[in-house]
Amino acid sequence: MTVEEMEETLNRLGLEVVSVNGFEVQAHCPAHLQRTGKEDRNPSWWINADTGAHLCFSCGFKGGLQSLVSYVQGIDYEQVTAWLGSGERNLSAALERAVRPKEIYQEVTHITESMLSAFVDPPSEALLSRGLSANAAKYYEVLWDARNSNWITVIRDHHGKLMGWQEKGYTSRSFRNYPTGVQKSLSLFGYSQFNGGDMIVVESPLDVVRLASIGILGGVSTYGSAVSKEQFQLIRSASRIIFAMDNDDAGRSSSLSLLQLCQDSGTEAYFFNYSHTDMKDVGAMSKSEINTGIDSAKHYVRGQKALL
């Protein structure tokens, strides 16, 4: 990127430029409060306009342009290019020039179980707002960041090893993965708790907890509408699969892709029926609405397509 393009990008991210020295652009560190508990009042964060590499010399926050946009906007890596290209000036080409892996710092964080001790059980009012029970939240390791009022959903691989967690705002739309770039596409939320039988596949981890809170076990989450090949292989281990992706454009597109995967692999599956409700996802439904959607789920078998 040029310096002008980098300044434009930082402005869109809500980061005020403090100074420019050649290709080095200085601003207040966007991660300082979370990492240190204090606002960055004496800025030591710099980003290189040419390479996209950034570093805070005070708190150690570092990475590349992709990880910066992902962190600040709370979006996945694959959404970064689309975000950059949605501005007044299309910066996608500039991003390609900036992405030079050998020159970009990568945030490497050693994750340990003890790090979860920084969080507490979710407060009753937050649980009530989502229709979640305290027992279900504990069963699925849903925690709470009391300092920032964020939901914490733990990410583990299919062997149960801690990979990181997601932070989701309670009253805000803030969202981020920790550490940046955690490979959640290799896991399913709730898979460690899955004990066989019906598997209900949803997008949001908190929707898994909602299902359990009303007595419907077997939920797993793909952490979004995209379903990786690795996740699909884990899903295929279930004796009966019910896909309940969100009732929106992204969710319907995902369901069509999953239908094709089922057809190609000869995997038998059902698809949640939303025809009786205008709700976006199962997390917003009553128990009777969810049961109706499951009981009338559309069946797919090899060589036969369901009507989505």
Salt bridges, closest charged atoms under 4 A:
GLU4 OE2 - ARG89 NH2 3.29
GLU5 OE1 - ARG97 NH2 3.07
GLU8 OE1 - ARG89 NE 2.79
ASP50 OD2 - ARG100 NH1 3.28
ASP76 OD1 - LYS184 NZ 2.79
GLU103 OE2 - ARG100 NH1 3.91
GLU107 OE2 - ARG35 NH1 3.33
GLU113 OE2 - ARG156 NH1 2.74
ASP121 OD2 - LYS138 NZ 3.62
GLU141 OE1 - ARG156 NE 2.68
ASP198 OD2 - ARG240 NH2 2.97
ASP246 OD2 - LYS280 NZ 2.78
ASP248 OD2 - LYS280 NZ 3.92
ASP249 OD1 - ARG252 NH2 3.01
GLU268 OE2 - HIS299 NE2 2.75
ASP281 OD2 - LYS280 NZ 3.69
